[in-house]
Amino acid sequence: MRFVDPVRNPYAPGAGQRPPELAGRGRELDVFDVVLERIARGRPERSLMLTGLRGVGKTVLLNTLRSEAINHLWGTGKIEARPDQSLRRPIAAALHMAVRELAPRHRAPDRIDAFLGVLKAFAQRSTPPSGRGGAAPKLRDRWQPGIDVPASSGRADSGDIEIDLVELLSDAAAVATDVGTGIAIFIDEMQDVGAEDVSALCAACHELSQLGAPLIVVGAGLPHLPAVLSAAKSYSERLYRYQRIDRLDRIAADQALCAPAEREEVEYEQKALDLLYEKSGGYPYFVQAYGKATWDHAPRSPITAADVRVAAPEAEAELAVGFFGSRFERATPAEREYMRAMATLALVDGEEGGRDDMDAAVPTAEIARALGRKPASLSPARDALIKKGLIYSGERGTVAFTVPHFGRYLRTQPA
């Protein structure tokens, strides 16, 4: 018998925080290794898009893939997209970082400086306001990207983001070709990239794929990311390799709990693992949250189902505040009313019907009927919730929660 030391608790429930055991993601890592190797050999490959609900570990996987690219001596950069923010400056910073990683291996420093001049011009150039087609773009002198070479002229500085991004990424890929490696740009929360910038990014990836250039984009976003890309460019369905990141199966969830525990010489009884999987649903964030609370409450090894039952309320209380509550508080009263109706309909069509409410898409017409409103009058609330990342529309006329178990949480809250 071994006492369980809370100080040595191995579990890590946190936003984007890598768990002690990255279980159930071997297939995605293998696919990415193949992509890196094929590009290294001059073979054509598509950029990658990871999609899934909140809490499935997209950011963790994105960071892991970036580490793999670095291990292959690629240049890398990462950004997190934000609503209403232009992609121009963040992607310039990411490319700056990627090329700096390659610069020490490049035989011609002048080539690096030439690219940095183009990068600086791209970063400083503003897009002409809509409705002023003939207006000349202006430089924003107050913002400097930290590049010690003068901005060049005539390349990636037209002010048209699509033209400029194609030219910039093509030049970055040429630098990678000189070094005999590649560049990977990682974009988290990619569904938040603006429509014009998404279109430009798709056009640039299309151009690079036709040239066989060694530069890829690896994006991560909510389940409706493919629809966002398809709305920008019809060929985006064929342009990217899409990988859906889902909950862990039972074997992987047990591995996520048992492997780090074994390193601390702690074991679980089978019934404890059964109950932990039932509570977490296999979602990686929940696996870590319930695992951490259970470890803190267990007096000795092996950890039992009784330990899980004692710890579960604490895990649920923490999730209610940090994972669910923080999102709920961002919604206005009208938006909360809309989500409550969604949660009720998901229960009727979900749990009682044998399906999980976190996967049930609810028709917007049914929400309007439940609230006694016309569908058009609810559009502002629906659009605001989509923009806040609380719901998504995977299919026309339906919406679903982006957060697992969110409907269940809402049904416990007083109206």
C-alpha positions, 0 to 999 in steps of 0.5 A: 500500500502506498500513500498518494501524495498531492504534491506529486499530482501529475494531472494538468487541467489547463487551457492548452497545457500539455497533459503528462501523457498525450494519449490517443493522438498517435494517428495525428502525429503519424500523419504529420510526420508523413507530411514533413517527410514527403515535403522534405523529399519534394513531394506535394502535400496539403496543409492541415486543419484540425477541428473539434469542440472545446476541451478536446486538446486541439491547442495541445496537439497544435503545439506538439505538431510544432515541436515535431516540425522543429525536431525536423529542423523546420522554421516555425511560427505560431499565432492565435487568431482573434475576431476583428483583427487583421492577419497581416501583422500576426502572420508577419511576426510568425514568419519572422520567427520562422525565418530567424530559425533558418537564418543561421543555416543559410549560406547567403545572408543577403537573401535573408535580408532581402526577404526581411525587407519584403516582410517588413513592407508587408507588415507595415502596409495597411489595406485601403478602406472598402469603398475607396478603390483608388486610395493608395495604401499608407505605411503605419510608421508608428508600428515597427516589426523589429526588423533591422533592414529597410522595407523593400518596395514593389513586393507584398506591399500592394495593400491587397492582402490576397496578392501580398500574402501569396507573394510573401509566402512564396518568398518565405518558401524560397528561403526554406528551399535554399536551406533544404527544409520547410516552414510551417505556420500554426494558426490557433482559433482559425475560425476567428480569421476574418473573411477577407484574410481567410480568402487570402490564406486559401489563395496563398496555400493554393499557389504554394501547393501548385508550386510544390513549395515547402511551406504549409499552414496548420490550423486548429478551430471549431467544428465549423472551420471547414464551412468557413474555409469553403465559404471563402474559396470553393476549392478549399474542400480539396485544398486542406487535409481535415482531421477531426479531433474528438474525445478519447476512446476508453483505452486512450482515456485509461492510458491518460490516467494510468501512465502518469500515475504508474510513474508515481507508483500509484494504481487505479482499481478498474471500477475507479477507471470505469467511473472516471470515464463515465464522468469525463466522457473521454474529453481530455480536459475533463479527464485531467480535471477529474483525475486531478481532483481524484488524486488529491482526495485519494488517501492511498493506492490503489485509487478506488471508485469511492475516491472518485465519488468523493472527489467528483463534486469538487471537479464539477464545481471547478468546471462550473466556474472555470470552464462553463461559468466563465463562458456563460457570464460572457453572454447577454440575457438574450443570448442566455435565453437562446442557449437555455432553449438549445439546452432544453431541446438537446435534452429532448433530442439527445440524452433521452433519445440515447444521444449525447447532448454535446453532439446534438445539432438543434434546428434554429426553427425549433428554438424560435418555436420554443421561445415563441419568436420569429426566427429572424428576431433571434438572428442577432443573438445567434450570430453573437453567440457564434462570434463569441465561440459559444455555439457553431453552425455546422449545417445550414439551419442548425446550431450546436454548443462548442463546449462538451456538456454545456447543455447539461450545465445550463440545465442546472442553472436557475433561470 
